[in-house]
Structure formats: structure tokens, C-alpha cells
Amino acid sequence: MPYVPGTGGISDVYYSNNVFANSVKIALWQNAGVSAIFKFTAPEDPPTTITTASQAQIDATVDAAKARGADPDIVIADGMNGAGTPVNVAAGGSGPSGGTDASTGTPVEPAKSSLSSPPAGGTGYGNLCNFLNSILSEARNGAWKEKGKGVPGNPNILQCYKDCGFNYTDDHTPWCAGFVGSVLFRSGLPKVSRSLWAYDYAKTGTTPPGRAKIFKGEWATTYANPKDPTTWRFNDVIVIDRHVAFVRGVDPVKRTIKIAGGNQSDDVTECNWGGKYYDLVWSVGRAWTLPPEFDKPIVGPLTGRPPLSFVKTL
């Protein structure tokens, strides 16, 4: 917290070209702003609420999970650790699914929904690829960092909740499924509405005991074999352990999977999950037709570097 000339005191510095530690710039975070994926208006799901008791249980589980130590099976993918991120928290976990219609008070279940057509300028899959690249670039500048419990949340994360039918004011509730749903929706692809539950993106019957889907249907139109990485494709939606994200690569030799997603490091990151997680892939699928140039395996060597991460799950 350096002295800032002209202010008469000290102040937090989030962005600067001349703040270094060991010759590395360390003040590169920028204000969250509004992500490129939210630059156009899209219809929102009717607001959904969950019980106070259920939310309290979610909050308590998240608090306990954040207290866990480092996990040696997750590392940062090359080039994705932003300034100010001492550890890459690969955050799993799941939030509510279904709930009560806030306007009528009647119970509602998750449902599959999408825009009537992709946003102008691209196909759904093309938009997905471009949006993810743009978001990862934004995240390196701090635009997707969580604010924490009890304070006004990052507007980008709050919009992910809204796109999935939840009006949160802070960003403490796990949002991996909210991020996936929002990116899909804004790309013009189907999402699971009224759900922040990672397993709602899995194929029915594939989830572990006690972690059943709430959504009574299939989100994907094509499911790959979760035990055969040669069937996975770039940016397929992967349900891994208690988390959902987009798969970007896989190295069967080193048993490592690269994923891009939200609620990882309380942020959006691209990181490598290996070790025990390689055997915890429940489902891999897509709800689009792949262009021929992308219909090919994503198998190959992956690189990453410390620091290690810890996993926040529910």
C-alpha cells in the first residue's frame, strides 16, 4: 500500500506500470468493469430464490472448503496466473438448483433454455471460443476476481448468476455452473436455467452417489466417453469431481486435464487438474455441431507451473 503523491497519504494501487517485486510487475489488477460477453442485452430468467437454511448451508460449506490446504494435483497452466494471485484456487463446488419463483412463490425446476438465435456475427460455437479467449484475457487483468462474502460482488459474476436465474448481491456462492451457463447462453448455445449445480451439465446416470442431477433432462446433444479422452473436443463441457468447466486439453501420459472455468482461484483461470482428478471425470459433452477443423482430439503434452492450488468444493 504505497504513498501516492498528491493524495496526502497512502492508497491501494491496483494498476501501475512501475510497481515491481523481484523485477516482476505486481500491480496489474484493473477494476472489474463489464465483460465483453455482457455488452448486449439478453432476456433474463425469472428470479429464483432458495431457502435461507439452504443458503446458510452453502455458505458454511464454502467457508470450510476455503480453509483447506494446498492440493498438489492442480497447477496453473502456463501464462494464466495474473498479478496478485499467490495461489491458483481451483474452486469446485455446486450451488442451488431449482428453487421458488420469486414473483409467484411456486416451486420451479431447472430447465434447458437458450437465445432464439446466436448473437450477430458468429455461430454459437465460434462465439463460445471467442468469448472464452476474451474472458481469459480480461481475467489476467483482474476483471473476474471475486470480492467475497458480505460485500457487493463483482458485476461480471453477479451477471452470471442473473443469466441463470439467481439475484445474488455478493459472489460467495459457488459460480462454476453459473459461469458455464452464462458463457453458453451469451454465445447463443443452450444452458441449464435456474441452476448453479455442476452436475446438471452431466449425462444422466453418470454422477457419483449422493450427487444426482436436479435437471430432469439432457443438456448436451452429444456426450463423449468420459473414460476415453480421445473422444473429447476443444471447449466441451466437462464435469470433473464437483466442478464444471470447459476442457482445453488432456495428457493421458501424465494424467492431466486442462480446463478453463469460473470459481477457480475465486476467479476465472485456466489450470491443469491431474492426479486423483483424472479418475473423477463424470461427463464430457457438447450442445453444438463442431466445425470439421475442431472435430479432432485434444490429446497432447500439457505444461504448467507452481504455485500449487487448493480445491474449494461443496
Secondary structure as GFF3:
##gff-version 3
##sequence-region A 1 314
A	DSSP	beta_strand	3	4	.	.	.	ID=ss1
A	DSSP	beta_strand	9	10	.	.	.	ID=ss2
A	DSSP	beta_strand	20	21	.	.	.	ID=ss3
A	DSSP	beta_strand	24	25	.	.	.	ID=ss4
A	DSSP	three_ten_helix	36	38	.	.	.	ID=ss5
A	DSSP	beta_strand	48	49	.	.	.	ID=ss6
A	DSSP	alpha_helix	52	66	.	.	.	ID=ss7
A	DSSP	beta_strand	71	77	.	.	.	ID=ss8
A	DSSP	beta_strand	90	91	.	.	.	ID=ss9
A	DSSP	beta_strand	99	101	.	.	.	ID=ss10
A	DSSP	beta_strand	107	108	.	.	.	ID=ss11
A	DSSP	beta_strand	111	113	.	.	.	ID=ss12
A	DSSP	alpha_helix	124	140	.	.	.	ID=ss13
A	DSSP	alpha_helix	155	163	.	.	.	ID=ss14
A	DSSP	alpha_helix	176	187	.	.	.	ID=ss15
A	DSSP	beta_strand	191	193	.	.	.	ID=ss16
A	DSSP	three_ten_helix	198	201	.	.	.	ID=ss17
A	DSSP	beta_strand	222	223	.	.	.	ID=ss18
A	DSSP	three_ten_helix	229	231	.	.	.	ID=ss19
A	DSSP	beta_strand	237	240	.	.	.	ID=ss20
A	DSSP	beta_strand	243	251	.	.	.	ID=ss21
A	DSSP	beta_strand	256	264	.	.	.	ID=ss22
A	DSSP	beta_strand	267	274	.	.	.	ID=ss23
A	DSSP	three_ten_helix	275	279	.	.	.	ID=ss24
A	DSSP	beta_strand	281	286	.	.	.	ID=ss25
A	DSSP	three_ten_helix	292	294	.	.	.	ID=ss26
A	DSSP	beta_strand	304	309	.	.	.	ID=ss27
A	DSSP	beta_strand	311	312	.	.	.	ID=ss28
###
